[in-house]
Every structure is written in C-alpha cells, then in structure tokens.
Amino acid sequence: MDRIYLDYAASTPIDKRVIDEMLPFFSTVFGNPSSMHYFGQKAEGAVELARQRIQNALNAQDYDVIFTSGGTESDNLALRGMALKERNERGSNRILISGVEHHAVLATAEQLKKYYGFELELLRVDVNGKLDISQFINTIDNNVAVVSVIYANNEIGTINPINEIAMICRDKEIPFHTDAVQAVAHLEINMSSNEIDLLSFGAHKFYGPKGVGALLKKKDIELLPQITGGMQERGSRAGTHNVPYIMGMVKALELVIDEREFDSTRLKILRDKLIEEVLKKIQGSKLTGDPVDRLPNHASFVIDGVNGNDLLIALDIAGFAVSSGSACKVGNPTPSDVLLAIGLEPALAMGSIRVTLGKTTTINEVNNFLSALAQVVDSIRKSKSGVL
Ligand SMILES: Cc1ncc(COP(=O)(O)O)c(C=O)c1O
C-alpha cells in the first residue's frame, strides 16, 4: 500500500540538500568547537558562520542566536530563563501566556507557578484562537516578568498579530517571547522590523533534523541559563555543540526561506480545496482556527459524533497519516486545551482532526484523502449507531 503523509506540522522529512550539508561535520570536521587546536577551530568556524547565516536569513543582526536541542528547549529557556532573571532583578512575579500555547510553554509556565511561586495568567483568545488584544492591554502591568504568545498555532493553524503584541510589551518594557516553531517554515519573519525579544524555533518542522533548534534573543536582554556547565553560547546554554545538526538546520532554514513563496502559493490552493471539500462533504464538520489568518499548509476540523483518535486510527489503516489535535497528545483521551480555549464544547472538541500538507503533497493525494475521510467518517458513524 502507498502510504500518504499529511502530518507535516508534526515533523518533516530531511531535505537531501540538508543531509549533504551535514555529512562532512560527522567525520571530516569533527573537532570540538571549544578546542583550541586546528580541528576545534575548524568546527568553531563552522558554528560561528552558521550563527551569522541564521542572523542573515531572519534579518536578526540585533539578536544572539542560542543553539538548543529544539523548539521545546528554546521555549523552556525563554520562559524559565527570563522569568527567574526578571524576578531577581525587578521583583516581577507575574507570567502571562496565551490560552492556546503548546505544552512546551504551558507546562513550563505551570511549573514556574507551582514550584517557583509565580502568578500565572492565561490570556483570552477569540473563537478563532487569536489573542484578545484589549483584554491583554488591560492585564499587562509592570509586575509581569515575561509574556509568551504563540506565533502560529500548531493545532488550529491560526496566526497571531505578533508584531502588534510585541509592540504592546515593548511600550511597557516587558520581555516578550513567541513560539515560532510552526511559523518559521511558512511565514516571512523579519526580526529587524518587529519588537520581539525572544523567538523559538526547531529544525524538524522545516525539513531539517530533529533535536536541534534555536532561541533568538535580543542582544540587550539577559536570561538565566537553564543548562549550566561550559561557556558555550556565551554562557546562555552549556554543552558541546551538535555541529552537524546545527549545519543542517541552517541549510534547511535558508532553503525554506528561498522556496517559501512558491511553496506557500501552491499549498494554499491545496489547503483551500481540502477545507472546502471537507466542509461540503462531511456533515457536521467545522473548521477550527482562523479561516483567513492561518498557516498555508494547515487544515483542522472538528467532526460531530466522531472521536478524533478513532478517526486517526481508521485513516492510518487506510494509509493516511494525519493527527488529532497535536501529535504530542496522541493517546490522551481528554479534549485539547486549545480547542476548549476557543470555546468548543468538550464532546465536539473530542472529534478533532489536523491535516497538514508539505512540499511534496499533490492534488491526487488530497483527492484520495477526501474520499477516504468520507468513507471512514461514514463507517465510524454507522458502527456507533449499530447499523454495521
Ligand atoms: C508550536 C510548537 N512549539 C513547540 C514544539 C516543540 O518543538 P520540538 O519538537 O522541536 O521540541 C512544537 C512541536 O510540535 C510546536 O508545534
């Protein structure tokens, strides 16, 4: 059976050109970048060039690039590193995050509340998952240590007005972090034309390797390191650099930016066709997330009377890989926090499905998926009503 992968928000295959870029750094240029000799300096030169290439790709000359093990670690470093530093220096004790954050942000903020005594507030979002700006303006004050709002949502694809949110924080002089793990592959990110202080991403969402990412940090901001030891990353994150993976991430980032316009235009057409057909063909289906301000490759729905995990398994058996809510939640039988935060009834929220397209997705794959989905939903409904 030919299997069809429609879960690119969970992960992407590594581009062949990225693998080629990585290979020499496993064997030829293998030194430890912290070593003083020739072998070490070769590796260090590559890492420093990689840093500059990231700054150039994102127009981030005013930012330090801190290499991490991925989106999760970048989010942890931003939240915990910032909150603890700010409380130490300014006595600020509140953390504001949106009600639709990925668990890498949410669980970190909850730990800061439970074990470090911070006050945590979840900011309201509208029915499409966008931040409620007026409630945010009324909530933020000088006692806030850090604000974190997701750039583009992994479960429902909604894109937040990040520059507007960053400007509100800048006016109040409160550090602002955004989780851009889903955004980097698809949206133009120009760090010289916004007020973001900290931005997280991870390479495996844009055809790079898993286990590597970065946190961009405005140069005039300091945070408390979460991994201590050597002085790598100017003391912000200790540990020997994963040189081949860093090189792969940089190449993947450059490629995804070069090819973004072409890919986005193509993906939007496929996405819109998919959304239109699902809403037309599947009775009781509803789009989740913003109909306009959404990631170009992202379609997400709830389907009345169908359990999302049952749907995922039945589609997998039929040869189609999709996700229910977010990949990190597989096996979790409770409705997703994100879907509850946008006001869905828990029973309806249980019927969520996310279909995310990628560079090699074709119209044929989308059409085959649409037929399979209609059949699978029909048979799940019939079996529930005892007809089968
Ligand atoms: C929005 C968002 N943040 C953070 C993460 C975690 O990133 P990583 O898998 O690189 O740790 C993900 C991954 O699904 C994500 O979608």
The ligand as an ORCA input file, in Angstrom:
! r2SCAN-3c Opt
* xyz 0 1
  C       4.159     25.285     18.435
  C       5.169     24.272     18.872
  N       6.005     24.574     19.864
  C       6.950     23.711     20.292
  C       7.063     22.459     19.728
  C       8.133     21.530     20.204
  O       9.228     21.554     19.295
  P      10.313     20.374     19.270
  O       9.635     19.181     18.708
  O      11.397     20.919     18.343
  O      10.809     20.195     20.650
  C       6.187     22.076     18.704
  C       6.234     20.714     18.129
  O       5.230     20.119     17.818
  C       5.225     23.016     18.253
  O       4.372     22.718     17.262
*
